[in-house]
Amino acid sequence: MVEPLLDVRDLAVEFPGKAPVRAVNGVSLTLRPGQVLGVLGESGSGKSMLLRTILGIQPAKARVTGQVWMRGQDLLDMPETKRAKTRGSWLSMVFQNPMTALDPVFTVEDQIVQPLMRHTGRTRPQARARALELLKLVQISSPERRLKAYPFELSGGMRQRVAIAAALACDTSLLLADEPTTALDVTVQARILSLLRSLQAELGMSVIVVTHDVGVAAEIAEEVVVMYAGRVVEHGSVRDVLRDPQHPYTQGLLAANVRPGQHERPVAIPGSPPNPAHLPPGCVFEPRCAFARDECGQRVPDLVSVTGSHEARCVLVTGVSEGVGEDARH
């Protein structure tokens, strides 16, 4: 059996207060070397906080429990000085908005070269040469000229390519991508996804992509984790989860997804996500679920195996699928 590159065990992130907010609630997942994992869910589901906590940049007031194992070490147990050295070399992140992810007062060269010098010990000429290689790797034309540019002089798609280049600068093993196509038009989105796929194949790195878009998950991921209100509600291969969704929330996401050539109108999930400070007892999706029974409001369901690696957190796990995801990949 291949040793996991990343092994997250029962990870929880809580923000204290009169009504504590648990943004991530008992999440466990594993990632193989070279694997691409999608994390799918609405805004507020906890998926971005999951990535930030894995990287170690969650807000200071957050209380974190659980374990995040990588290369035989629990990242949560590391002193911050040691953990900071893992960022960039072990794992790195592409942030959500390319318009704000880069510092507007520094050139592209500064934003790639300085971290390279700090983390790898390269001289400035060596780091600059590596920066040029990276810009070529992410398919930026005229890399010499782009190195001297400021972020405001670049298009949104170009900025995202620069952000990806910066994240890859120190030969990372794991790339965390938080909504990497947000704020980009459809054509540019497709190019960025194609770039991420080709980079993953060429470099052999693992990737976790967070998205609210079913199409993005279907396009790039091998496996998908569906999150709702901080919990994993479904997990499995992209084919299993999107073609035969077992959790009503996953079914709702697929029914709300606009697919090419679709003539019927998408169906929105009724209701709204719960207040994270006042979660309902039992299944957190129960107030919005068309299949809810009395028992759903009384206990939190376990993740139940459907087939193989496919599992779902629902008491009706074998009785709710209606095939709404049958054509999710087409």
Secondary structure, 3 states (H helix, E strand, C coil): CCCCCEEEEEEEEEECCCCCEEEEEEEEEEECCCCEEEEECCCCCCHHHHHHHHHCCCCCCCEEEEEEEECCEEHHHCCHHHHHHHECCCEEEECCCCCCCCCCCCCHHHHHHHHHHHHHCCCHHHHHHHHHHHHHHCCCCCHHHHHCCCHHHCCHHHHHHHHHHHHHCCCCCEEEEECCCCCCCHHHHHHHHHHHHHHHHHHCCEEEEEECCHHHHHHHCCEEEEEECCEEEEEEEHHHHHHCCCCHHHHHHHHCCCCCCCCCCCCCCCCCCCCCCCCCCCCCCHHHCCCCCHHHHCCCCCCEEEECCEEECCCCCCCCCCCCCCCCCC
